Amino acid sequence: MSTVSHCRNHPYVEATCRCKRCNIPLCDQCKVVPPEGGIYCSEVCRAQMQAFMDRAKDLPMDVRRPRSLFRILRWVIFIVILGVVLFVLRFRFDVRNFGDLRDFVLRIIRRT
């Protein structure tokens, strides 16, 4: 079962596309296609989208710095958790090497 969308301006005509900015369904008669590409419902939407794209191009490249900081923080948290797990294994369960870890895991599996 497919849903058919209809043009915003012509409710009885099936839509063939959607506005690139506001996602409104449009028929072939209502769409605005500028030379630079894209399909818009009006010249206003086209101008707003162009203004948005121009502002996005002007953003400095160091805007991504918070993401890299988050990535570093995620690794720090991972290393801290790993250190806590190894500390507990070493001093609570006397796991000193991989052989001891294997024996520890096998004991847990045999209990269940």
ZABATI-444295 format. One line per 3 residues: for each residue x negated, y, z negated of N, C-alpha, C, O. Coordinates in Angstrom, 2 decimals. Layout:
N
X,Y,Z,X,Y,Z,X,Y,Z,X,Y,Z  ...
end
This chain:
112
-0.84,-1.18,0.00,0.00,0.00,0.00,-0.89,1.24,0.00,-1.70,1.42,-0.91  -0.75,2.08,0.99,-1.56,3.28,1.07,-0.68,4.51,0.87,0.47,4.56,1.32  -1.23,5.49,0.20,-0.50,6.73,0.03,-0.90,7.69,1.13,-2.09,7.89,1.40
0.08,8.27,1.74,-0.15,9.21,2.83,0.02,10.61,2.25,1.04,10.91,1.63  -0.97,11.46,2.47,-0.84,12.84,2.01,-0.33,13.70,3.16,-0.58,13.42,4.34  0.38,14.73,2.79,0.96,15.63,3.79,0.34,17.01,3.67,-0.14,17.40,2.61
0.37,17.73,4.75,-0.21,19.07,4.83,0.46,19.99,3.81,1.66,19.91,3.57  -0.35,20.87,3.21,0.18,21.82,2.24,1.17,22.79,2.89,2.18,23.14,2.28  0.89,23.21,4.11,1.73,24.20,4.78,2.87,23.58,5.58,3.90,24.22,5.81
2.70,22.33,5.99,3.71,21.62,6.77,4.02,20.30,6.06,3.39,19.29,6.35  4.97,20.29,5.13,5.19,19.12,4.28,5.63,17.86,5.02,5.54,16.76,4.46  6.09,17.97,6.26,6.54,16.79,7.00,5.48,16.29,7.98,5.72,15.32,8.71
4.31,16.93,8.00,3.22,16.53,8.90,2.14,15.83,8.06,1.74,16.32,7.01  1.69,14.69,8.55,0.66,13.94,7.83,-0.67,14.69,7.90,-1.06,15.20,8.95  -1.37,14.75,6.77,-2.66,15.43,6.71,-3.73,14.59,7.39,-3.73,13.37,7.28
-4.64,15.25,8.07,-5.74,14.55,8.73,-7.08,14.84,8.08,-8.07,14.16,8.37  -7.14,15.84,7.19,-8.39,16.20,6.54,-8.08,16.93,5.24,-6.92,17.17,4.90  -9.14,17.29,4.53,-9.00,18.05,3.28,-10.00,19.20,3.28,-11.06,19.14,3.90
-9.63,20.24,2.56,-10.50,21.41,2.44,-11.77,21.01,1.68,-11.70,20.31,0.67  -12.90,21.46,2.16,-14.18,21.13,1.56,-14.33,21.74,0.16,-15.03,21.17,-0.68  -13.68,22.88,-0.10,-13.80,23.54,-1.39,-12.73,23.13,-2.37,-13.05,22.76,-3.50
-11.47,23.18,-1.97,-10.38,22.96,-2.93,-9.66,21.63,-2.75,-8.75,21.32,-3.52  -10.05,20.83,-1.76,-9.53,19.48,-1.55,-8.03,19.43,-1.22,-7.38,18.42,-1.47  -7.49,20.49,-0.69,-6.08,20.52,-0.30,-5.92,19.78,1.03,-6.71,19.99,1.95
-4.89,18.91,1.14,-4.67,18.21,2.41,-4.19,19.16,3.50,-3.36,20.04,3.26  -4.72,18.97,4.71,-4.40,19.86,5.83,-4.13,19.05,7.09,-4.66,17.95,7.28  -3.30,19.61,7.95,-3.11,19.01,9.27,-4.08,19.67,10.25,-4.78,20.61,9.88
-4.11,19.19,11.48,-5.03,19.74,12.47,-4.72,21.20,12.80,-5.61,21.96,13.18  -3.47,21.59,12.65,-3.06,22.94,12.99,-3.53,23.96,11.93,-3.78,25.12,12.25  -3.66,23.53,10.68,-3.97,24.46,9.58,-5.45,24.56,9.25,-5.85,25.52,8.59
-6.26,23.62,9.67,-7.66,23.61,9.25,-8.45,24.74,9.90,-8.19,25.12,11.04  -9.41,25.25,9.16,-10.32,26.29,9.63,-11.70,25.63,9.72,-12.23,25.15,8.72  -12.27,25.61,10.94,-13.58,24.98,11.16,-14.55,26.05,11.61,-14.53,26.46,12.78
-15.42,26.52,10.70,-16.40,27.54,11.10,-17.56,26.91,11.88,-17.73,25.69,11.86  -18.35,27.73,12.56,-19.47,27.20,13.35,-20.51,26.47,12.51,-21.16,25.54,13.01  -20.69,26.86,11.24,-21.72,26.20,10.41,-21.28,24.83,9.91,-22.08,24.12,9.30
-20.03,24.44,10.15,-19.57,23.11,9.78,-18.65,23.12,8.57,-18.52,24.14,7.88  -18.03,21.99,8.32,-17.10,21.87,7.20,-15.68,22.20,7.64,-15.47,22.80,8.70  -14.73,21.80,6.82,-13.32,22.07,7.10,-12.76,22.79,5.87,-12.96,22.34,4.74
-12.07,23.89,6.10,-11.53,24.70,5.01,-10.06,25.00,5.27,-9.58,24.93,6.40  -9.35,25.34,4.18,-7.93,25.67,4.31,-7.73,27.13,4.70,-6.69,27.50,5.25  -8.73,27.96,4.41,-8.61,29.38,4.74,-10.00,30.00,4.85,-11.00,29.38,4.49
-10.03,31.19,5.33,-11.28,31.92,5.43,-11.79,32.29,4.04,-13.00,32.42,3.83  -10.88,32.47,3.09,-11.26,32.78,1.71,-12.04,31.61,1.09,-13.07,31.81,0.46  -11.53,30.40,1.28,-12.23,29.21,0.77,-13.61,29.07,1.41,-14.58,28.73,0.74
-13.69,29.33,2.70,-14.97,29.24,3.38,-15.96,30.23,2.80,-17.12,29.89,2.57  -15.51,31.47,2.56,-16.39,32.51,2.01,-16.82,32.16,0.58,-17.97,32.37,0.21  -15.90,31.62,-0.22,-16.24,31.24,-1.58,-17.26,30.10,-1.60,-18.18,30.10,-2.41
-17.08,29.13,-0.72,-18.02,28.01,-0.65,-19.38,28.49,-0.18,-20.40,28.03,-0.69  -19.42,29.39,0.78,-20.69,29.93,1.27,-21.39,30.71,0.17,-22.61,30.61,0.02  -20.64,31.50,-0.61,-21.24,32.25,-1.72,-21.81,31.29,-2.77,-22.89,31.53,-3.31
-21.09,30.22,-3.06,-21.58,29.22,-4.01,-22.87,28.58,-3.51,-23.83,28.43,-4.27  -22.91,28.20,-2.25,-24.11,27.58,-1.69,-25.30,28.54,-1.70,-26.43,28.12,-1.95  -25.05,29.83,-1.44,-26.13,30.81,-1.48,-26.68,30.97,-2.90,-27.89,31.08,-3.09
-25.78,30.98,-3.89,-26.23,31.08,-5.29,-27.02,29.83,-5.69,-28.01,29.93,-6.42  -26.60,28.68,-5.22,-27.30,27.44,-5.56,-28.70,27.42,-4.96,-29.63,26.91,-5.58  -28.86,27.98,-3.77,-30.20,28.03,-3.15,-31.13,28.96,-3.91,-32.34,28.74,-3.93
-30.57,30.00,-4.55,-31.38,30.97,-5.27,-31.81,30.50,-6.66,-32.62,31.17,-7.30  -31.28,29.37,-7.15,-31.66,28.89,-8.47,-33.13,28.49,-8.48,-33.61,27.89,-7.52  -33.84,28.81,-9.55,-35.25,28.40,-9.62,-35.36,26.89,-9.79,-34.45,26.24,-10.31
-36.47,26.34,-9.37,-36.65,24.89,-9.42,-36.85,24.38,-10.84,-36.67,23.18,-11.09  -37.22,25.24,-11.79,-37.44,24.77,-13.16,-36.14,24.64,-13.95,-36.17,24.45,-15.17  -35.01,24.74,-13.28,-33.73,24.52,-13.94,-33.63,23.07,-14.41,-32.88,22.78,-15.34
-34.36,22.18,-13.79,-34.30,20.76,-14.13,-35.10,20.41,-15.37,-35.09,19.25,-15.78  -35.78,21.34,-15.97,-36.62,21.07,-17.13,-35.85,20.41,-18.28,-36.40,19.49,-18.90  -34.62,20.81,-18.61,-33.92,20.14,-19.70,-33.71,18.65,-19.44,-33.71,17.86,-20.38
-33.53,18.25,-18.18,-33.39,16.84,-17.89,-34.65,16.07,-18.21,-34.59,14.98,-18.78  -35.80,16.63,-17.85,-37.05,15.94,-18.14,-37.29,15.88,-19.64,-37.85,14.91,-20.14  -36.87,16.91,-20.37,-36.97,16.90,-21.82,-36.10,15.79,-22.40,-36.51,15.10,-23.33
-34.90,15.61,-21.85,-34.02,14.55,-22.30,-34.65,13.18,-22.02,-34.54,12.28,-22.84  -35.29,13.03,-20.88,-35.94,11.77,-20.52,-37.06,11.45,-21.51,-37.20,10.30,-21.93  -37.84,12.45,-21.88,-38.91,12.25,-22.86,-38.33,11.89,-24.22,-38.84,10.99,-24.90
-37.27,12.57,-24.61,-36.62,12.28,-25.89,-36.07,10.86,-25.92,-36.15,10.19,-26.95  -35.53,10.39,-24.82,-35.02,9.03,-24.74,-36.15,8.01,-24.93,-35.95,7.00,-25.61  -37.31,8.26,-24.35,-38.44,7.35,-24.54,-38.94,7.39,-25.97,-39.30,6.34,-26.52
-38.98,8.56,-26.60,-39.42,8.66,-27.99,-38.49,7.86,-28.89,-38.96,7.14,-29.78  -37.19,7.98,-28.68,-36.23,7.22,-29.49,-36.43,5.73,-29.27,-36.39,4.96,-30.24  -36.65,5.30,-28.04,-36.90,3.88,-27.75,-38.13,3.38,-28.49,-38.10,2.29,-29.07
-39.21,4.14,-28.48,-40.46,3.72,-29.14,-40.27,3.66,-30.65,-40.80,2.75,-31.30  -39.54,4.59,-31.22,-39.29,4.58,-32.67,-38.47,3.34,-33.05,-38.79,2.67,-34.03  -37.43,3.05,-32.29,-36.61,1.87,-32.58,-37.45,0.59,-32.44,-37.34,-0.31,-33.27
-38.26,0.52,-31.41,-39.14,-0.64,-31.22,-40.10,-0.78,-32.40,-40.34,-1.89,-32.88  -40.65,0.33,-32.87,-41.55,0.29,-34.02,-40.85,-0.21,-35.28,-41.43,-0.97,-36.05  -39.61,0.22,-35.50,-38.86,-0.23,-36.66,-38.59,-1.73,-36.57,-38.74,-2.45,-37.56
-38.21,-2.21,-35.38,-37.96,-3.64,-35.20,-39.23,-4.44,-35.46,-39.19,-5.45,-36.15  -40.35,-4.01,-34.91,-41.61,-4.72,-35.13,-42.03,-4.69,-36.59,-42.56,-5.67,-37.11  -41.81,-3.57,-37.27,-42.13,-3.45,-38.68,-41.32,-4.44,-39.50,-41.86,-5.12,-40.37
-40.02,-4.53,-39.22,-39.15,-5.46,-39.95,-39.56,-6.89,-39.67,-39.63,-7.71,-40.58  -39.84,-7.21,-38.40,-40.28,-8.57,-38.07,-41.58,-8.92,-38.78,-41.74,-10.06,-39.23  -42.48,-8.00,-38.88,-43.80,-8.27,-39.48,-43.70,-8.45,-40.99,-44.24,-9.42,-41.53
-43.04,-7.55,-41.68,-43.07,-7.57,-43.13,-41.89,-8.29,-43.76,-42.01,-8.74,-44.91  -40.78,-8.43,-43.10,-39.63,-9.14,-43.68,-39.64,-10.61,-43.29,-39.32,-11.47,-44.10  -40.01,-10.90,-42.04,-39.96,-12.27,-41.54,-41.34,-12.85,-41.25,-41.44,-13.97,-40.74
-42.40,-12.13,-41.57,-43.78,-12.59,-41.42,-44.11,-13.05,-40.00,-44.75,-14.08,-39.80  -43.66,-12.27,-39.02,-43.98,-12.54,-37.61,-45.23,-11.75,-37.26,-45.21,-10.52,-37.23  -46.34,-12.47,-37.00,-47.61,-11.79,-36.76,-48.04,-11.81,-35.29,-48.83,-10.96,-34.87
-47.53,-12.75,-34.50,-47.92,-12.84,-33.10,-46.77,-13.44,-32.29,-45.70,-13.69,-32.83  -47.00,-13.66,-31.00,-45.93,-14.16,-30.14,-45.52,-15.59,-30.49,-44.35,-15.95,-30.34  -46.46,-16.39,-30.96,-46.11,-17.75,-31.39,-45.15,-17.72,-32.56,-44.18,-18.47,-32.59
-45.44,-16.84,-33.53,-44.53,-16.70,-34.67,-43.17,-16.17,-34.23,-42.14,-16.58,-34.75  -43.17,-15.25,-33.26,-41.91,-14.70,-32.75,-41.10,-15.79,-32.07,-39.88,-15.86,-32.23  -41.77,-16.65,-31.31,-41.07,-17.76,-30.64,-40.46,-18.70,-31.68,-39.31,-19.11,-31.53
-41.22,-19.03,-32.71,-40.71,-19.91,-33.76,-39.52,-19.25,-34.49,-38.54,-19.92,-34.81  -39.63,-17.96,-34.74,-38.55,-17.23,-35.41,-37.26,-17.27,-34.57,-36.18,-17.53,-35.10  -37.39,-17.03,-33.26,-36.22,-17.05,-32.37,-35.63,-18.45,-32.32,-34.41,-18.61,-32.33
-36.47,-19.48,-32.25,-35.98,-20.87,-32.22,-35.25,-21.23,-33.51,-34.24,-21.94,-33.47  -35.75,-20.76,-34.66,-35.04,-21.01,-35.92,-33.65,-20.37,-35.92,-32.69,-20.96,-36.41  -33.56,-19.16,-35.38,-32.26,-18.47,-35.32,-31.32,-19.23,-34.40,-30.14,-19.39,-34.72
-31.81,-19.70,-33.27,-30.97,-20.42,-32.32,-30.49,-21.73,-32.93,-29.34,-22.11,-32.73  -31.34,-22.43,-33.66,-30.95,-23.72,-34.24,-29.91,-23.55,-35.34,-29.12,-24.46,-35.58  -29.88,-22.41,-36.01,-28.90,-22.16,-37.07,-27.50,-22.03,-36.51,-26.53,-22.41,-37.17
-27.37,-21.49,-35.30,-26.04,-21.25,-34.75,-25.47,-22.41,-34.02,-24.36,-22.33,-33.50
end
